[in-house]
Amino acid sequence: MTEKELLYVEDALGHEQYFQTQCRDIAGRMQDGELRNFAQQMEQKHSEIFSSFLGLL
């Protein structure tokens, strides 16, 4: 993996961690159960994407 590709993966990992945190925080503040479930699903999806990127390393 080139240095530029590694930097891209590291950047993508940081973004996915940020998205996970945001989804978790938003889900914790949601009063509507359906919206809360959606935010939790999005958090899970970003967790899966993070794991995929991490697997590249």
Backbone hydrogen bonds, N-H to C=O, Kabsch-Sander energy under -0.5 kcal/mol:
donor,donor_aa,acceptor,acceptor_aa,energy
6,L,2,T,-2.4
7,L,3,E,-2.3
8,Y,4,K,-1.9
9,V,5,E,-2.4
10,E,6,L,-2.6
11,D,7,L,-2.4
12,A,8,Y,-2.7
13,L,9,V,-2.5
14,G,10,E,-2.0
15,H,11,D,-2.1
16,E,12,A,-2.5
17,Q,13,L,-2.3
18,Y,14,G,-2.1
19,F,15,H,-2.7
20,Q,16,E,-2.3
21,T,17,Q,-2.3
22,Q,18,Y,-2.6
23,C,19,F,-2.6
24,R,20,Q,-2.5
25,D,21,T,-2.6
26,I,22,Q,-2.7
27,A,23,C,-2.7
28,G,24,R,-1.9
29,R,25,D,-0.8
29,R,26,I,-0.9
30,M,26,I,-1.0
30,M,27,A,-0.6
36,R,32,D,-2.5
37,N,33,G,-2.5
38,F,34,E,-2.0
39,A,35,L,-2.5
40,Q,36,R,-2.3
41,Q,37,N,-2.3
42,M,38,F,-2.3
43,E,39,A,-2.1
44,Q,40,Q,-2.2
45,K,41,Q,-2.4
46,H,42,M,-2.4
47,S,43,E,-1.8
48,E,44,Q,-2.1
49,I,45,K,-2.3
50,F,46,H,-2.4
51,S,47,S,-2.2
52,S,48,E,-2.1
53,F,49,I,-2.5
54,L,50,F,-2.7
55,G,51,S,-2.0
56,L,52,S,-0.7
56,L,53,F,-1.1
57,L,53,F,-0.5
57,L,54,L,-1.3
